[in-house]
């Protein structure tokens, strides 16, 4: 009697290693500009990236002082979506806030 969980035509003595790979990860970054208000950046960080007010403030200060801030690390699809949402929110308020992603 054959095993119902065995692939048809497979050798029951053969072990196959799963070739699972972790999905590629991407950093999502906010970039400083001279026009976007700090409170809007905090709002974006809290609403889009689910940061606490303290975390959002810390990241916003990094953006302000260093020119760039790390919002989080995500899979490609999630990172792309978050970048698009940030750009949509900024455009709706007429702010030039830029957000980008780069592979980890």
C-alpha positions in Angstrom: 0.0 0.0 0.0 1.4 3.4 -0.9 1.7 6.4 1.4 -1.1 9.0 0.6 1.4 11.8 1.4 4.1 10.6 -0.9 4.5 12.3 -4.3 3.6 10.0 -7.2 6.7 8.4 -8.7 9.0 9.6 -5.9 11.6 7.3 -4.2 10.5 6.9 -0.5 14.2 6.5 0.5 15.2 9.8 -1.1 15.3 12.9 1.2 14.7 16.2 -0.5 15.9 19.3 1.2 13.5 22.2 0.9 14.9 25.1 -1.0 13.1 27.7 1.0 14.7 31.1 1.0 13.9 34.1 3.2 12.2 36.8 1.3 14.4 39.8 0.4 14.2 42.6 2.9 14.1 46.3 2.2 14.8 49.3 4.4 12.2 52.1 4.0 13.8 55.5 4.5 12.5 59.1 4.9 14.5 61.9 3.4 14.8 65.4 4.8 13.6 68.5 3.0 13.3 72.2 4.0 9.5 72.3 3.6 7.7 69.3 5.2 6.7 70.1 8.8 8.1 67.9 11.5 4.6 67.2 12.9 3.5 65.8 9.5 6.6 63.5 9.5 5.6 62.3 13.0 2.0 61.7 11.8 3.3 59.7 8.8 5.5 57.6 11.0 2.7 56.9 13.5 0.0 56.2 10.8 1.9 54.4 8.1 4.7 52.7 10.1 2.7 52.1 13.3 5.4 53.8 15.4 4.7 55.1 18.9 4.8 58.9 19.4 8.2 58.6 21.0 9.6 56.3 18.2 8.2 58.6 15.6 9.7 61.7 17.2 13.1 60.0 17.4 13.0 58.9 13.7 11.8 62.4 12.7 14.8 64.0 14.6 17.1 61.6 12.7 15.6 62.7 9.4 16.0 66.4 10.5 19.5 66.1 11.8 21.1 63.4 9.6 19.1 63.9 6.4 17.6 60.4 6.5 15.7 58.2 8.9 15.0 54.4 8.9 11.2 53.7 9.2 11.5 49.9 9.2 12.5 46.8 7.3 9.9 45.0 5.2 9.5 42.6 2.3 9.5 44.1 -1.1 5.7 44.3 -1.5 5.1 45.8 1.9 8.0 48.3 1.5 6.7 49.4 -2.0 3.2 49.9 -0.6 4.4 52.0 2.4 6.5 54.2 0.1 3.5 54.8 -2.1 1.3 55.6 0.8 3.8 58.2 2.2 4.0 59.8 -1.3 0.2 59.9 -1.6 -0.1 61.5 1.9 2.6 64.1 1.2 1.1 65.0 -2.2 -2.4 65.4 -0.7 -0.9 68.0 1.7 1.4 69.5 -0.9 4.6 68.5 0.9 7.7 67.4 -0.9 8.5 64.6 1.5 10.4 61.8 -0.1 10.5 58.2 0.9 12.6 55.4 -0.6 13.5 51.8 -0.2 16.8 50.0 -0.5 17.7 46.3 -0.2 19.2 45.3 3.1 
